[in-house]
Amino acid sequence: MKAIIVIYTNRKITSIKDMGAMKRYTFNTEADLKEGDMVKSPTYLTPLQVVKVLDRPFKYYNQTTGELSDIYTSTNQWVIRTLVIAPEPTDIVYGSLMPL
């Protein structure tokens, strides 16, 4: 498992200046991704471009500072979601049990 940092974009961006102006998001993944890879997901309207691959996963992302951490220290932290790359088409429907 590793962490990736992505931006949401409809076209591949190569300019570091343009990338730097965009908000970044983090996912943990087992997928063999590299910087520049474009990923589409039915969960998001806009494709994701991988801008950084880190060598290990993290638990939290601070939306204010951008800091990645394994320790919860701020209400600005969010749990990092896992991104799974699956071949298309996929007929998998995900669900969870609701308490009665």
C-alpha positions in Angstrom: 0.0 0.0 0.0 1.2 3.5 -0.8 -0.3 7.0 -0.9 -0.8 9.0 -4.1 -1.5 12.7 -4.5 -3.9 13.7 -7.3 -5.5 16.6 -8.9 -8.9 16.6 -10.7 -8.5 17.6 -14.3 -10.1 16.8 -17.7 -6.8 16.9 -19.5 -3.3 15.9 -18.5 -1.4 18.8 -17.0 2.4 18.9 -17.5 3.2 22.4 -16.2 4.4 22.4 -12.6 3.1 26.0 -12.3 -0.4 24.9 -13.4 -0.3 21.9 -11.1 0.7 24.0 -8.2 -2.3 26.2 -8.5 -4.7 23.3 -8.2 -6.1 21.7 -5.0 -4.6 18.3 -4.2 -6.2 15.2 -2.8 -4.7 12.0 -1.3 -5.7 8.4 -1.7 -4.1 5.2 -0.5 -3.8 2.5 -3.1 -2.3 -0.9 -3.9 -2.3 -0.1 -7.6 0.9 0.3 -9.6 0.5 4.0 -10.5 3.1 6.5 -11.5 3.2 10.3 -11.8 1.2 11.5 -14.8 -1.2 8.6 -14.8 -4.8 9.5 -15.4 -7.6 7.6 -13.6 -11.3 7.8 -14.2 -13.9 6.7 -11.6 -17.6 6.6 -11.6 -17.5 8.2 -8.1 -16.1 11.5 -9.5 -17.2 13.5 -12.5 -13.7 14.6 -13.3 -10.7 12.3 -13.9 -7.8 12.2 -11.5 -4.2 12.9 -12.5 -1.5 11.4 -10.2 1.0 14.1 -9.4 3.0 12.3 -6.6 3.5 8.8 -5.5 4.6 8.3 -1.9 6.2 5.1 -0.6 3.8 4.4 2.2 0.1 5.0 3.1 -1.1 7.5 5.6 -4.3 7.6 7.7 -5.2 11.3 7.7 -5.0 14.3 5.4 -5.2 17.9 6.8 -7.3 19.9 4.4 -5.9 23.2 5.7 -2.2 22.5 5.7 -2.0 19.6 3.3 -0.1 17.6 6.0 -0.3 13.8 5.9 -0.3 11.9 9.2 -1.0 8.7 11.0 -2.1 10.6 14.2 -5.3 12.5 14.6 -4.4 16.0 15.9 -6.9 18.4 14.3 -10.5 18.7 13.4 -9.3 19.7 9.9 -8.0 16.2 9.3 -10.0 13.7 7.2 -9.5 10.0 6.8 -7.7 9.2 3.5 -9.9 6.9 1.3 -8.6 3.9 -0.6 -8.5 4.0 -4.4 -8.9 0.6 -6.1 -8.1 0.2 -9.8 -10.4 -2.3 -11.5 -10.6 -3.4 -15.1 -13.7 -2.1 -17.0 -16.5 -2.8 -17.2 -17.1 -3.7 -13.6 -20.4 -5.1 -12.4 -19.5 -4.7 -8.8 -22.0 -2.8 -6.6 -20.6 -1.8 -3.2 -22.9 -1.6 -0.1 -22.8 -1.8 3.6 -25.2 -3.0 6.2 -27.3 -0.5 8.0 -28.0 -0.8 11.7 -31.5 -2.0 12.5 
